[in-house]
Amino acid sequence: MQAVVLKAVGGPEQLVVEEVPEPEAVEGQAIVDVRACGVNFADVLIRVGRYPQMPELPAILGSEIAGEIDGKRVMGFVRGDGGGYAERVAVERRWLFPLPESASFAEGAAFPMAFLTAWIPLTELARVGFGARVLVTAAAGAVGTAALQIVRALNGRPVAAVGSEEKLQLARSLGAVEAVTYDGLGELEPVDVVFDLVGGDVFKSSLALVKPLGSAIAVGYAGGLWEDVSPAWLVGRNIGVQGFYLGRLTTLRPDLVEQAARDVLRLWEGGVVRPVVGAEFPLAEAGDAHRLIEERKTTGKVVLIP
Ligand SMILES: NC(=O)c1ccc[n+]([C@@H]2O[C@H](COP(=O)([O-])OP(=O)(O)OC[C@H]3O[C@@H](n4cnc5c(N)ncnc54)[C@H](OP(=O)(O)O)[C@@H]3O)[C@@H](O)[C@H]2O)c1
């Protein structure tokens, strides 16, 4: 079968389509005919060698897919070292979920990672409720567009921050009550929760906006690693900082993640949320997909179509 193989750490040209052996399912797994595969920012971090848990290379990236098993439409997580950028992949049955009838395969591949990464911390850590003002950074991206919709679904008021003017309209269309570029963060009124996907200076500026008894959740570091935050400073401000990492939670609390997947899937089936697919590329253009993500030119989820 055809797959995109990451040969070595480096530029997008390291992603090469080639013929590889068919995947083999071990106990508890099923072979899925991949119809779409989500490209995550973590895939870019792996490609450039900046991911904390690097797979052994060469490797086939891709940790979420939508596809078919004997004609049944499914979506889910490919655990372990990935393998989704391919025509077929072995997936643990536990991490496969039914694809809603009205959904395209591309939407299915855009759903699991983004919506669980938004749903679990916003419900379990920040416990967003009625009227909560929640700042979402990188709000026009894959996880960001999911987070805006989930804050709305929880009856909160999402505030969006993005890297460029062109992304403001998408954030507003998904329910943001205010939308600013990062240089406008300082002008925002305080918020109850920060849901941060950027890290670095954006995280630092966002932290200054948290109201007493509010919290900031660190989720991503696309824009740079986090500076240490001193407990003394947090005590003085009466605020909290929390962290969220879906990959490890899936290993440590699979029951919780499975239940969350069922809960957030119900929101999609009920028409309350819907994944945003920003662009689709054939497998052979995986390198172009990575390049656009790295250049911050994408919105929503970028999806590969085998
Ligand atoms: N902790 C977890 O479990 C978990 C799970 C999934 C994703 N994540 C993290 O969440 C973040 C969003 O992931 P995603 O897959 O949805 O990606 P994405 O938001 O679709 O794309 C990344 C976005 O990050 C922003 N960004 C800021 N500084 C950047 C820089 N220097 N280089 C590139 N992008 C930069 C850009 O948006 P602007 O131009 O609007 O700033 C860019 O569009 C990533 O940091 C990812 O690693 C964490």
The ligand as an ORCA input file, in Angstrom:
! r2SCAN-3c Opt
* xyz 0 1
  N      -1.748     19.150     24.904
  C      -2.439     18.426     24.039
  O      -2.973     17.365     24.339
  C      -2.574     18.913     22.633
  C      -3.413     18.236     21.720
  C      -3.558     18.768     20.422
  C      -2.878     19.940     20.091
  N      -2.056     20.519     20.999
  C      -1.340     21.757     20.681
  O      -2.311     22.752     20.445
  C      -1.841     23.666     19.469
  C      -2.824     23.731     18.330
  O      -2.779     22.490     17.624
  P      -3.522     22.325     16.236
  O      -3.164     20.974     15.714
  O      -4.952     22.708     16.411
  O      -2.782     23.382     15.321
  P      -3.368     24.714     14.670
  O      -3.907     25.579     15.747
  O      -4.317     24.337     13.590
  O      -2.056     25.344     14.052
  C      -1.115     25.932     14.895
  C      -1.438     27.427     15.111
  O      -0.595     27.893     16.153
  C      -0.420     29.279     15.993
  N       0.987     29.660     16.163
  C       1.434     30.564     17.026
  N       2.756     30.701     16.929
  C       3.177     29.847     15.981
  C       4.432     29.544     15.416
  N       5.553     30.153     15.839
  N       4.507     28.630     14.432
  C       3.401     28.000     14.010
  N       2.150     28.237     14.514
  C       2.047     29.169     15.488
  C      -0.913     29.639     14.590
  O      -2.169     30.301     14.708
  P      -2.156     31.916     14.811
  O      -1.525     32.400     13.542
  O      -3.587     32.264     14.946
  O      -1.338     32.224     16.023
  C      -1.105     28.292     13.925
  O      -2.119     28.331     12.948
  C      -0.452     23.181     19.060
  O       0.499     23.847     19.836
  C      -0.489     21.704     19.420
  O       0.768     21.158     19.616
  C      -1.904     20.049     22.253
*
